[in-house]
Every structure is written in C-alpha cells, then in structure tokens.
Amino acid sequence: MKVFNSKAAIEEYTSTHSLTYSTPDTILRKFGSWLGETIEIDCKLDASKCQNEDNMHPKHKVPRLMLFIEERDAPYKIESEEVFKPTGAITSYFDAVKKIEKKYCHECGNELSYDARFCAECGARQE
C-alpha cells in the first residue's frame, strides 16, 4: 500500500521555512504550494524500462509530494500531540523566555517550572 508520510513532509518544510509571521491559513497555502513544486529526482529504473515522457533518463520531473510517498504493509497512522512544541525560528525565543522568567509558588515560595500549574511542594494551584 502506498501512503503519504505527512510527518516527514511537515518536518522538512518547517525546518527550512520560517513560520514566525504566518497565519495558519498562509502556512497551509505555502505548504501546499511547496508540495506541488516540480523537482528532479533520480530514476531508479534501467534506461530501457524507463518510460520517461520527456526522455530525461536518469532524471524525472515530479511534484515534491512524490518524495514522501512510501510503500508500507500497515496503514499509516497520524501521530499528533496536543502539546505545543515550538519549532523553527521561534524555538530560541521560547527557550530564552523560559530561562529569564522564574516562577514561585504564591503559598510557600517554592521555585517552580515556568509552565507549572500546581506546586510540587504544597500542592497549591498556580494562576
């Protein structure tokens, strides 16, 4: 069964494109255009078996999407996480914010992680 490995496509796209000032709509449009761009890939067939319409053996012009089509025995499962993990250009920004800002429990004064919702020492809910 041939499947589209969306996770690999998304990881490659986000590693090479800055998403800092983009809206979700813009990101999806750019990602779709990026997948549809024509690229050249090496032909893995013998010259006699290659049915390249443009007679470009050993290269083929295909949409970038074809790089992420895989042959698998099992159906493809989308593994999505509900936790925000900053990637790309904003990663360094979030790391800097976490290092600068310190958070303390309002009940006992214990130092907490930046995103803690409860104090590990006294159990008080953090606002």
C-alpha positions as CSV (number, residue, x, y, z in Angstrom):
1,M,0.0,0.0,0.0
2,K,1.3,3.4,-0.9
3,V,0.9,6.1,1.7
4,F,1.8,9.8,2.2
5,N,4.2,10.3,5.1
6,S,2.9,13.7,6.2
7,K,5.0,13.8,9.3
8,A,8.3,13.7,7.3
9,A,6.9,16.3,4.9
10,I,5.9,18.7,7.7
11,E,9.3,18.3,9.5
12,E,11.2,19.0,6.3
13,Y,9.1,22.0,5.5
14,T,9.2,23.6,8.9
15,S,13.0,23.0,9.2
16,T,13.6,25.1,6.0
17,H,10.9,27.7,6.3
18,S,10.3,30.4,8.9
19,L,6.7,30.4,10.2
20,T,7.2,33.4,12.5
21,Y,4.8,35.9,11.0
22,S,2.5,33.5,9.2
23,T,-1.2,32.8,9.9
24,P,-2.4,29.1,9.8
25,D,-4.1,29.9,6.5
26,T,-0.9,31.2,5.0
27,I,1.2,28.3,6.3
28,L,-1.2,25.8,4.7
29,R,-1.2,27.6,1.4
30,K,2.6,27.8,1.3
31,F,2.9,24.1,2.4
32,G,0.5,23.0,-0.3
33,S,2.5,25.0,-2.9
34,W,5.8,23.6,-1.7
35,L,4.5,20.0,-2.0
36,G,3.3,20.8,-5.6
37,E,6.6,22.3,-6.8
38,T,8.2,20.3,-9.6
39,I,11.6,18.8,-8.7
40,E,14.0,16.5,-10.4
41,I,14.7,13.1,-8.8
42,D,17.0,10.2,-9.8
43,C,15.4,7.4,-11.9
44,K,15.8,4.0,-10.2
45,L,14.9,2.1,-13.4
46,D,17.0,0.8,-16.2
47,A,17.2,3.1,-19.2
48,S,15.3,0.5,-21.3
49,K,12.5,0.3,-18.8
50,C,12.2,4.0,-18.0
51,Q,9.1,5.4,-19.7
52,N,10.0,9.0,-19.1
53,E,7.8,11.1,-21.3
54,D,10.4,13.9,-21.6
55,N,13.3,11.4,-22.4
56,M,15.3,12.8,-19.4
57,H,16.7,9.4,-18.1
58,P,18.2,9.2,-15.5
59,K,16.2,12.1,-14.0
60,H,12.4,12.5,-13.6
61,K,10.4,15.7,-13.0
62,V,7.8,15.1,-10.4
63,P,5.9,17.0,-7.7
64,R,7.8,17.2,-4.4
65,L,4.9,15.2,-2.9
66,M,6.3,12.1,-4.5
67,L,9.3,12.2,-2.2
68,F,7.0,11.4,0.7
69,I,5.1,8.5,-0.8
70,E,6.1,5.3,0.9
71,E,5.3,1.6,0.4
72,R,4.0,0.2,3.7
73,D,2.4,-3.0,4.8
74,A,0.3,-1.4,7.6
75,P,-2.0,1.6,7.2
76,Y,-0.5,5.0,8.0
77,K,-1.3,6.4,11.4
78,I,-1.1,10.1,12.1
79,E,0.7,10.7,15.4
80,S,-0.3,14.1,16.6
81,E,0.4,15.6,20.0
82,E,-1.8,18.1,21.8
83,V,1.2,19.8,23.4
84,F,2.6,22.9,21.9
85,K,6.3,22.4,21.0
86,P,7.9,25.5,19.4
87,T,9.9,24.7,16.2
88,G,11.9,26.6,13.6
89,A,12.6,30.3,14.1
90,I,10.6,30.7,17.4
91,T,12.4,27.9,19.3
92,S,15.2,30.1,20.5
93,Y,12.6,32.8,21.6
94,F,10.7,30.3,23.8
95,D,13.9,28.9,25.3
96,A,15.1,32.5,26.2
97,V,11.7,33.3,27.9
98,K,11.8,30.2,30.0
99,K,15.4,31.0,31.2
100,I,14.6,34.6,32.0
101,E,11.3,34.3,33.8
102,K,11.2,32.5,37.1
103,K,8.0,31.4,38.8
104,Y,7.5,30.9,42.5
105,C,4.6,29.4,44.4
106,H,2.3,32.1,45.9
107,E,1.7,29.9,49.0
108,C,5.1,28.5,50.0
109,G,7.6,30.4,47.8
110,N,9.0,27.2,46.2
111,E,10.6,27.8,42.8
112,L,8.5,26.3,40.0
113,S,9.0,25.5,36.4
114,Y,7.7,28.2,34.0
115,D,4.6,26.2,32.9
116,A,3.7,24.6,36.3
117,R,0.1,24.6,37.3
118,F,0.5,23.2,40.8
119,C,3.2,23.5,43.4
120,A,5.1,20.2,43.9
121,E,5.9,21.2,47.5
122,C,2.5,22.3,48.9
123,G,0.1,21.4,46.1
124,A,-1.3,24.9,45.7
125,R,-2.9,25.7,42.3
126,Q,-0.9,28.3,40.4
127,E,-2.7,31.1,38.5
